[in-house]
Amino acid sequence: WWMAMQNYRGLRQFDKAIEMGKILTSKHPDQAVGWLDLGRVLKAAGKPEQAREVWAEGARREEAKVATFENVRTRVWLSYFYALLGEREKALAQVSRALALEPNDAWTLFQVGTVHALLNNRREAVGYIKQSVAQGWHGIHYINYDLDPNGGGALVNLRDDAELRFDMLMDLAGVDIPAAFAARVHDEQGRPLPGAQGVRPDERAGHGVEDEAPLQEREHLQR
């Protein structure tokens, strides 16, 4: 369902994408990524209030989790929801909690950087992403997905900042991942740019996963 939602979104068939997202959240209501990405689809479809309702529901579910047990992944997802809802201080509080739990974890550092990008803290965003690379992060497909306004869009605030992009991509190139792979590959309508490379159409909005496995793959992100 998650991959179908993303593929329909990439095709700009928003009604079908929303339908798939609603099925996903009904079948897997405890998966934060379902609420997160359904909200993104609704926003892309021109339904910002519905997007906020979905993100608020996702936040309530993650709040219930952290009230019963501590989990760095839940803290990270909660920070995303707060950032998207415009609750800046709450988002920053959650990333601080996440870093206190796992200060050197590559995935955590990358996600913290992404949340800072959503909050338009550009320097902090790149700083944490570079730290994640230093800790072994090789998730170049995440970078591409989040630089794309028709993908995750979380790093769009960095896309047009040449200095920050250069710093980030040089670190990625330093671990033998071609910097060109993270270049912007689509225009604002989701069409491939001339000469774009590194991402197939089916990967545009899916962090590089290709079938029903994406939900299973992303489930591991919540321990």
Secondary structure as UniProt FT lines:
FT   HELIX           2..10
FT   TURN            11..12
FT   HELIX           14..27
FT   TURN            29..30
FT   HELIX           32..44
FT   TURN            45..46
FT   HELIX           48..68
FT   HELIX           72..84
FT   TURN            85..86
FT   HELIX           88..101
FT   TURN            103..104
FT   HELIX           106..118
FT   TURN            119..120
FT   HELIX           122..134
FT   TURN            135..136
FT   HELIX           140..147
FT   TURN            149..152
FT   TURN            154..155
FT   HELIX           156..159
FT   HELIX           162..173
FT   TURN            174..176
FT   HELIX           179..182
FT   TURN            188..189
FT   TURN            194..195
FT   HELIX           201..203
FT   TURN            204..208
FT   HELIX           213..219
FT   TURN            220..221
//
